[in-house]
Amino acid sequence: MPRGSPEQLILAIDQGTTNSKAALFSADGQLVSGGSAAVGISSPRPGWVEQDPERIWSSVLEAVAGCLAGTPDAQITGVALSTQRESVVGWQASTGTPLGPVIGWQDRRTTDWCSQTIDDQGRKLVHARSGLRVDPMFSAPKMRWLLDHLATGVSIEDVRLGTVDSWLIWRLTGGAEHLSEAGNASRTLLYDVAELDWSKDLLDVFGIPITALPAAVASDHGFGMTSGVPLVPDGTPILAVLADSHAALLGHGCTEVGQAKATYGTGTSVMAPVAEQSASEERVPTTLAWVIDRSPTYALEGNILSSGATLAWAADLLTEGRVGELIGLAETVADSGGVTLVPAFSGLGAPHWDRDAHALISGMSPATTRAHIARAAVDSISHQICDIVDVIEESSASLQLFRADGGATASALVVQTQADLLGRNVEVSETAEVSALGAAKLAWRSLGRESSWPTRSRARVYVPIMDSSERRRRRERWAGEISRTRFIPRSDDQAE
């Protein structure tokens, strides 16, 4: 074992959209070992995004095995869990058999259903109770679709619905527990973030039976004991569960107003704690970050639908799928040469919330090269985050601290571009697994060991070097192109 004699460790599992990861953390917050396994995503129809629930489970087991391979004497004191949000799983209680694929958070098959079925009164109720807006990204429309299309022929009493945390808790406990952590539950459109429980009124809006849902509990409530999990002793307590973006907020130590983090993944989550819950802001809504010691913490959060996915798309187009080469190509030019890419492949998320927006590349000329398009792809991530930060500062407070994590932050170009367009320092955590770190931190806290945790982690700091006039010019050009993505020409039959 790299750290010497056996010691008590938390096994933190971070189940994300593209990978499952596992990491062992000591009581002083040190990463001892880690492992990962790819999950896989399919798109059987345009706008559909699916995953295999059994593959999600097996990928978790592979990640755990990889993590424990180099630490055979590890003493696992408890398990902590961080998971992708909004994605929906359905299964039979009697057998544990999935009813069908996981419907992913990016999936937009319910777009028409959301716009045509939920009336204005229902939308206002959803916003007032959940803090969120009706959108196909969230879980409730997916749950309704699953009940209508995948649960036919199954007794409703035998149907279990949940987000990925519920599915993994079920599997980790051998089917003994059907639970959902409060922060994950708050992303379903079915959870009252003031009352901290499922809302009967919201269940009625979407037609979701309470019997199918897990009990929604606090983030440090305790989630049962492991049973039948290879390499993990039976009876190991599951101490803490957090949604992945929320876990990253805690992992970064961003717990006060004026602090924010961005997690660069397939999409990007930008979160900033706020003093109190409010449903007044729809562009960047208030979400429940966690419930600890029965006390809720709220945050403004904006979700970008395509960030890492944009780099992957551009890499497929320009560098045969190699994202590292794409970044290298972008680094060969000083700027995008006037090219703008707005990656509205599935419409726009926060703060625009326009699923009808279309992707575009503009500003090309005979002088445009592959490198300029690559640079525009990098720029698009930072611009989208700036759009959210603008609303956060307008709604709450000026940000004094901005931290970042996720795969794309390995690129100095990506983070320097972010600092330049934000006009403020960006700190990148030295720990790549910040979501796992946050979940482990909460697990140790539940054991009374938080006092030994470092209060501030070392970080790479990127300082803006772009002058304010150039920053303003680029941001204004971006705003203009966003407007163009939202323009829908009228067809002849619409003309008067």
Secondary structure as GFF3:
##gff-version 3
##sequence-region A 1 496
A	DSSP	beta_strand	8	15	.	.	.	ID=ss1
A	DSSP	beta_strand	19	25	.	.	.	ID=ss2
A	DSSP	beta_strand	31	38	.	.	.	ID=ss3
A	DSSP	beta_strand	50	51	.	.	.	ID=ss4
A	DSSP	alpha_helix	53	69	.	.	.	ID=ss5
A	DSSP	beta_strand	75	83	.	.	.	ID=ss6
A	DSSP	beta_strand	88	92	.	.	.	ID=ss7
A	DSSP	beta_strand	102	103	.	.	.	ID=ss8
A	DSSP	alpha_helix	111	117	.	.	.	ID=ss9
A	DSSP	alpha_helix	120	130	.	.	.	ID=ss10
A	DSSP	alpha_helix	139	149	.	.	.	ID=ss11
A	DSSP	three_ten_helix	156	158	.	.	.	ID=ss12
A	DSSP	beta_strand	159	163	.	.	.	ID=ss13
A	DSSP	alpha_helix	164	172	.	.	.	ID=ss14
A	DSSP	beta_strand	179	181	.	.	.	ID=ss15
A	DSSP	alpha_helix	182	185	.	.	.	ID=ss16
A	DSSP	beta_strand	191	192	.	.	.	ID=ss17
A	DSSP	beta_strand	197	198	.	.	.	ID=ss18
A	DSSP	alpha_helix	200	206	.	.	.	ID=ss19
A	DSSP	three_ten_helix	210	212	.	.	.	ID=ss20
A	DSSP	beta_strand	215	217	.	.	.	ID=ss21
A	DSSP	beta_strand	238	243	.	.	.	ID=ss22
A	DSSP	alpha_helix	244	251	.	.	.	ID=ss23
A	DSSP	beta_strand	259	264	.	.	.	ID=ss24
A	DSSP	beta_strand	268	274	.	.	.	ID=ss25
A	DSSP	beta_strand	286	292	.	.	.	ID=ss26
A	DSSP	beta_strand	295	304	.	.	.	ID=ss27
A	DSSP	alpha_helix	308	318	.	.	.	ID=ss28
A	DSSP	alpha_helix	323	330	.	.	.	ID=ss29
A	DSSP	beta_strand	340	342	.	.	.	ID=ss30
A	DSSP	beta_strand	360	362	.	.	.	ID=ss31
A	DSSP	alpha_helix	370	395	.	.	.	ID=ss32
A	DSSP	beta_strand	401	406	.	.	.	ID=ss33
A	DSSP	three_ten_helix	407	410	.	.	.	ID=ss34
A	DSSP	alpha_helix	412	422	.	.	.	ID=ss35
A	DSSP	beta_strand	426	429	.	.	.	ID=ss36
A	DSSP	alpha_helix	434	446	.	.	.	ID=ss37
A	DSSP	three_ten_helix	450	452	.	.	.	ID=ss38
A	DSSP	beta_strand	459	462	.	.	.	ID=ss39
A	DSSP	alpha_helix	468	485	.	.	.	ID=ss40
A	DSSP	three_ten_helix	492	494	.	.	.	ID=ss41
###
